């Protein structure tokens, strides 16, 4: 209907789910150099606003064919009574570093998290050229 005010759906709403995307609000560096550390954040709405409290958060990365789990910590500077922000620091070992958030706790224990897809962190063009110039391959 033209001119109608949009309303949030009743019940299950995206705003009550954990959220992470590749924007600067959630990733400290969009094009890090090889070996650089990048901070990533996850926003988790609390039960106060219809979300659920989470006990622990880890980030799964696979830098060398072996999965590693990086623990995330609560970022007190970003957190509010309505949302908890979790922070983890990842090292970019490869030209593309994929990662996945793993949450524990809440009503479904969140593990595995299927709706939060792996997010690549692309290296800057100069770093990729330097990486390949040393005889390395991204594949």
Secondary structure, 3 states (H helix, E strand, C coil): CCCCCCCCCCCCCHHHCCECCCCCCCECCCCCCCCCEEEEEEEEECHHHCCCCEEEEEEEECCCCCCEEEECEECCCCCCCCEEEEEEEEECCCCEECEEEEEEECCCCCCCCCCCCCCCEECCHHHHHHHHHCCCCCC
